[in-house]
Amino acid sequence: MTDSEGKYARLTSLEDLARYRERVRQEHDPQRPRVRVCMTGCRAFGAVQVRDALAREIEEQGLAREVDLVETGCHGLCAGAPVLAVDPYGFFYQHVRPEDASDIVGTTLKSGAPLERLGYDVNGTRVIDREQVPFFRGQRFVVLRNCGQIDPTRVEDYIRRDGYAALARALSELSPEDVIEQVKASGLRGRGGAGFPTGRKWELARSSPGDKKYLICNADEGDPGAFMDRGVLEGDPHSVLEGMAIAAYAIGADEGYIYVRAEYPIAVRHLRIAIAQAEAMGLLGSSILGTDFGFTVRLKEGAGAFVCGEETALMASIEGRRGMPNPRPPFPAQSGLWGKPTNINNVETFANIAPIVLRGGEWYASVGTEGSKGTKVFSLAGKVANTGLVEVPMGITLREVIFDIGGGMQGGHEFKAAQMGGPSGGCVPAQHLDLPIDYESLTAVGSIMGSGGMIVVDDATCIVDLARFFLNFVQSESCGKCVPCRVGTRRMLEILTRITQGEGREEDLEALGRLGRVIKDSSLCGLGQTGPNPVLSTLRYFRDEYLAHIRDRRCPAGVCHELICYIIDPEVCTGCTLCARKCPQGAIAGDKKQPHTIDAAQCVKCGLCLEVCKFDAVKVG
């Protein structure tokens, strides 16, 4: 519904929303040709140029009145960027270039014929039908239900797909207690990392005395390789706003904040647009849909401090103070933002709420495992073929995610481990590939669910260096308030650095384990309490690799610079002299057409000889 100036008009009743939904559905012809182009993460790979080329071709080929060009959020398969989908044919194209635009318009849009070259390669066969692409087949979309399907800057697109219907149902049919009971029945656990039952958390906030209560969406996603929350905020911001409004109704809050990273400019822009649209239409603000319930939402842009993902540090930052954690109790539900009862959930948790309220808690609880219900969004990154956003039922195995959905390892390498739960998570090795992914199973093997980061590493990855990388991140992001985290992680990092430099001692392994356990038990917040996990989990499963660095002064993966020794295999070397000519130190000697040798004393381990050798004669010793 728009007013005479083309702006969104206010919906003053539940009936207004129903009529508006019916109108936008009637205006949407599902058989009308549409090209849905990812305009978020795919921008880095040329999506803007692809969109512009498509727009020109649509105009020049006379289809401007017959075809819609829709800018969407992430479609999921980031490894195929730039990607787009063509309706109503169900075609999914990847690695699209601007020069493909002419054929997409002239062949696909005009005649409905697919372009095989832009399909997904399955054992030499190009798959065009999105439903047949292996990456999508094993997924189940709840949180990502609209991502890649709608224009996130158009509230009418969201409403057409049942947007704000759950809020209308909550306000017209359910009491706040009924809403909480539905969420409890769903078994939804907080998707921010701790996994606390969401319904129970809301119940505690509602029962806390106070005439003023706050609601916060934690969108401070800072794990290396994680982009789950960003994908939702960029591709479907209204789903988060609707979930927040329902939560506010349930706990009795009238004011909320979204704490989002300033490093997410597209997410921030889409959120601002969505909030303005929702306010204009009476879906946020006072007297929502003509009821006596009111709820306003403000954005707070974080400056990138990882510790502000911890809820007490986050609230301090919103209040204008330095983001540092405080001891609990009191918990936020008792005394949170400005001393008032406060409920905090993350982006993915709120994005689950509307489907639960609309379809019922039992429907949601039918998916997943006994202790971990529903679906989980992961950012699949690292050495796997199909990187991207995936949403899978809880209980799916790691093998299914990595090899069926993820397409297996890159470059013929072997799977080594998956770092689950971000820098505070743990490495899950190959022996646990058939592990069901749920809260309890991951904890049992020394890892955590976390917010959903999944970084896959192969046999060319040095586990010791990987642990050092994550611990360096944790140490640098420590706020410094408590000694175990501030000093303990620094001591652990110093030990790991010595090991990777060939100066480690066997007693270092015992020291790492002891330090890690003390830090976990005595740190103030979750950052320190989980920070040692990458080290402790790799010590548990890859102790031999640590010992190779210490006893043999050797890095099995050939990664740690000080432990690398380049040698030339005389059985393979042809004496072409290329490596000798390229060596910047003159460390390689030998006659032409005779095997060459490397002087280890002169070698600076730059790796250029390994890079230029055409006969694979240079080896890492």
Secondary structure, DSSP 8 states (H G I E B T S, - for coil): -B-TTSSB----SHHHHHHHHHHHHHH--TTS-EEEEE-SGGGGGTHHHHHHHHHHHHHHTT-TTT-EEEEES--S-GGG-S-EEEETTTEEE-S--GGGHHHIIIIIIHH----GGGSEEETTEEE-BGGG-HHHHT---STTSSTTTS-TT-HHHHHHTTTTHHHHHHHHH--HHHHHHHHHHHT-B-TTTT--BHHHHHHHHHHS--S--EEEEEE---STT--HHHHHHHH-HHHHHHHHHHHHHHHT--EEEEEEETT-HHHHHHHHHHHHHHHHTTSSBSSGGGSS--BEEEEEEE-S-GGGGSHHHHHHHHTTS------SSS-TTTS-GGGS-EEEEEHHHHHHHHHHHHH-HHHHHTSB-SSSBSEEEEEEEESBSS-EEEEEETT-BHHIIIIIIS-SBGGG--EEEEEESGGGSEEEEGGGTT-B-SHHHHHHTT---TTSEEEEEETTS-HHHHHHHHHHHHHHH--S-SHIIIIIHHHHHHHHHHHHTT---THHHHHHHHHHHHHHHH-SSHHHHHTTHHHHHHHHH-HHHHHHHHHS---TTS--GGG--EEE-TTT-----HHHHH-TT--EE--TTS--EE-TTT-----HHHHH-SSS-EEE-
